[in-house]
Every structure is written in structure tokens, then in C-alpha cells.
Amino acid sequence: MTIWGNAATAGPLFVALLGLMGLILSPLAELLIAMLLPRVGPLPAMRVRITTAVITGVICAAFAFRFGADLALPAFALLAVLGVQLARIDVLLHLLPNPLVLSLLTGGLACLLAATFGGQPLISLVRALTGAAVLFVTYLILALISPASLGMGDVKLAAPIGLYLGYLGWTQLLYGGLLGFILNGVVTVLVVAQKRRDRKAEVAHGPSMLGAAAGVALFLF
């Protein structure tokens, strides 16, 4: 089975089960974050919790439909669960907690290692590690050049984003990296136009990075 998965295995029940898993894991993740990361604060409001659960469930179902029973699917389910939580926190607090970013990186790597041992091509794992390094260094250079535009949290998040995109392919890494900046630019223009913010630095960049990674994984074959 390739890293693109087998769409024939993604029957309605399989997709629904993965979506249900996302709905369940989202509030559990929020509970653990509230317990283990006091800096992030208590549990969010119920409306926010419901929204994040629904988004997580939809993305998990979409990944199930996209990849089928591919051995890499657990890694992308982890991206859905932790990625939505990171986006939520970054939007509300302009913060990308190191433990969550590290969990996404190490957890994703562990899942992709397991997929490799299960028969996926070793070159995909090598490309993933290279992608993590390339995107991290790229963001670090950009942050040093323009610290007002990118924070160190964005730089650290680039590593797991590069890991996932690199695993899928060089084209996905390139387009995913560029799309993150394009999405952030669009969001910035919309926010400034609505006069909710008056400085570009106040627009969180992390959600655009995560959204770009998910979009490329789902739609760029």
C-alpha cells in the first residue's frame, strides 16, 4: 500500500468511525491540556469546545476518506487532533505551547516510523525528516530577517509541518510551505479590513500553517 492510501478501504462506516474518534479525542485533548499546561488556562467555553470537536471530527473523517486504511493514517489523525488544538490556542492566546508542538513532532514521527516498519517505503521517512529540517531552517531564517512577522513558536511548528508535508512528497512540501504564507496574508487582509486588528503581528500565523498542511494533504495528489 502506498502513502496515498487505498480509497477502496474508506467505506462510509470506516470514515464515520474515524470522525467519531475525532469528536471523542478533541475534548479529551482539551482536558489534558488544561491539566498539564496551566499557562494555556482552563477549559475553553462550551461553544469553543463544540466547535473544535466538530472540526476535529470532520478533518479525521476527511483523512480517513483520503488515505483509507493506509498505515500513515494514525499520523494524520494525530495531526487533526493536535493541530486543531494548536490552532485554537494560537487564535485565542497567540501562543504555540512547546509541549504540544513537540508532541505533534515526536508523535507524528513515531507513527511514521511504525508505518515504515509496517512496509511503507523508507525513502518517505527520509524525505519527511528532510522536510522537517528544511521548513524549520526556512522559517528560522525568515524569523531572523523579520521578527515582527514570525514568532519562534511558528518556527518550531514548522518542524512537524515539514515532517508531514515531506512525507507526502517534495511537491507537497513546497506548496504547503507557500500556502501557509498565502493563507496568512488573506486572513490578515480580511482582519485588517474588518478593523478587528490594526497590526499584522496580531494575526496568528500557526492556524494558516496547519490549515495549509491539512489542505495539501487532502487535495494535492
KADA-V295134 format. One line per field, one symbol per residue. phi: phi as a letter, one per 20 degrees, with the letter a starting at -180 (. if undefined). psi: psi as a letter, one per 40 degrees, with the letter a starting at -180 (. if undefined). burial: + if it has 16 or more other ideal C-beta (glycine too) atoms within 10 Angstrom, else -. Layout:
BEGIN
phi=???
psi=???
burial=???
END
This chain:
BEGIN
phi=.efemcgfeefgffffffffgffffffffffffffecfffofgffgffffffffffffffffffffdmeffeggffffgffffffffgfffeclbdggfffffffffffffffffffepffffffffffffffffffffffffffcffecefffffffffffgfffffqffffffffffgfffffffffffffemecccffeefeggffffffffffedde
psi=hieeahddegiddddddddddddddddddddddddegdddaaiiidddddddddddddddddddddeafieeddddddddddddddddddddefhghddddddddddddddddddddeeihddddddddddddddddddddddddgeedhidddddddddddddddddiddddddddddddddddddddddddefdiehdeehhddddddddddddddeh.
burial=+-+-+----+---++--++-+++-++--++--+------+---+----+--++-+++-++++++++++-+++++++++++++++++++++----+++--++-+++-+++-++--++---+---++-+++-++-+++--++-++-----+++-+++++++++++++++++--++-+++-+++-++--++--+-----------++++++++++++-++----
END
